[in-house]
Amino acid sequence: MNNDKKTEEFYKKLKEQLYDTTLWPSEYLYKFIVVTDKIKIVKIEALFDNIGAVINTTESKNGKYTSVSVNVQMKNPDAVIAKYKEVAEKIEGVISL
C-alpha cells in the first residue's frame, strides 16, 4: 500500500472518530513535533494565526526537537483535517500526533 493511500485512509478514519466523539464546533488540540528550528516553529504558528489559537512550545531535553501544541476552536472534522494537511504540506519534516 502506498503512503498516499495510507494517509487518506488515516484521515478518513480520523474524520469518522471526530464525528462520533465530539459535538461540533469544538476546541481541538493539535500536536506537532519538529526539529528545533525557529523558522519551522514560526511557520506553524503562522498557519494558526488570526483564528484564536493558543500555542505552546516545549523543547526536548536535549533541545533537538520542539513540540508545538495548538488549541483552537474548529468548525468540524473537515476543517481539522484540512489544517493537518496544510501543515504537512508547508512544513517539511513535521510529525503530527
MOTAFEN-V787965 format. One record per backbone hydrogen bond with DSSP energy under -0.5 kcal/mol. CO is the residue of the C=O (numbers start at 1). NH is the residue of the N-H. If there is no record, write none. Layout:
co/nh
CO/NH
CO/NH
This chain:
co/nh
2/6
3/7
4/8
5/9
6/10
7/11
8/12
9/13
10/14
11/15
12/16
13/17
14/18
15/19
16/20
17/21
18/22
22/24
26/74
28/30
28/72
30/70
31/97
32/68
33/95
34/66
35/37
37/40
37/41
38/42
39/43
40/44
41/45
42/46
43/47
44/48
45/48
46/49
48/51
48/53
53/55
54/71
56/69
58/67
60/63
64/36
65/60
66/34
67/58
67/69
68/32
69/56
70/30
70/72
71/54
72/28
74/25
74/26
76/79
76/80
77/81
78/82
79/83
80/84
81/85
82/86
83/87
84/88
85/89
86/90
87/91
90/92
91/94
94/96
95/33
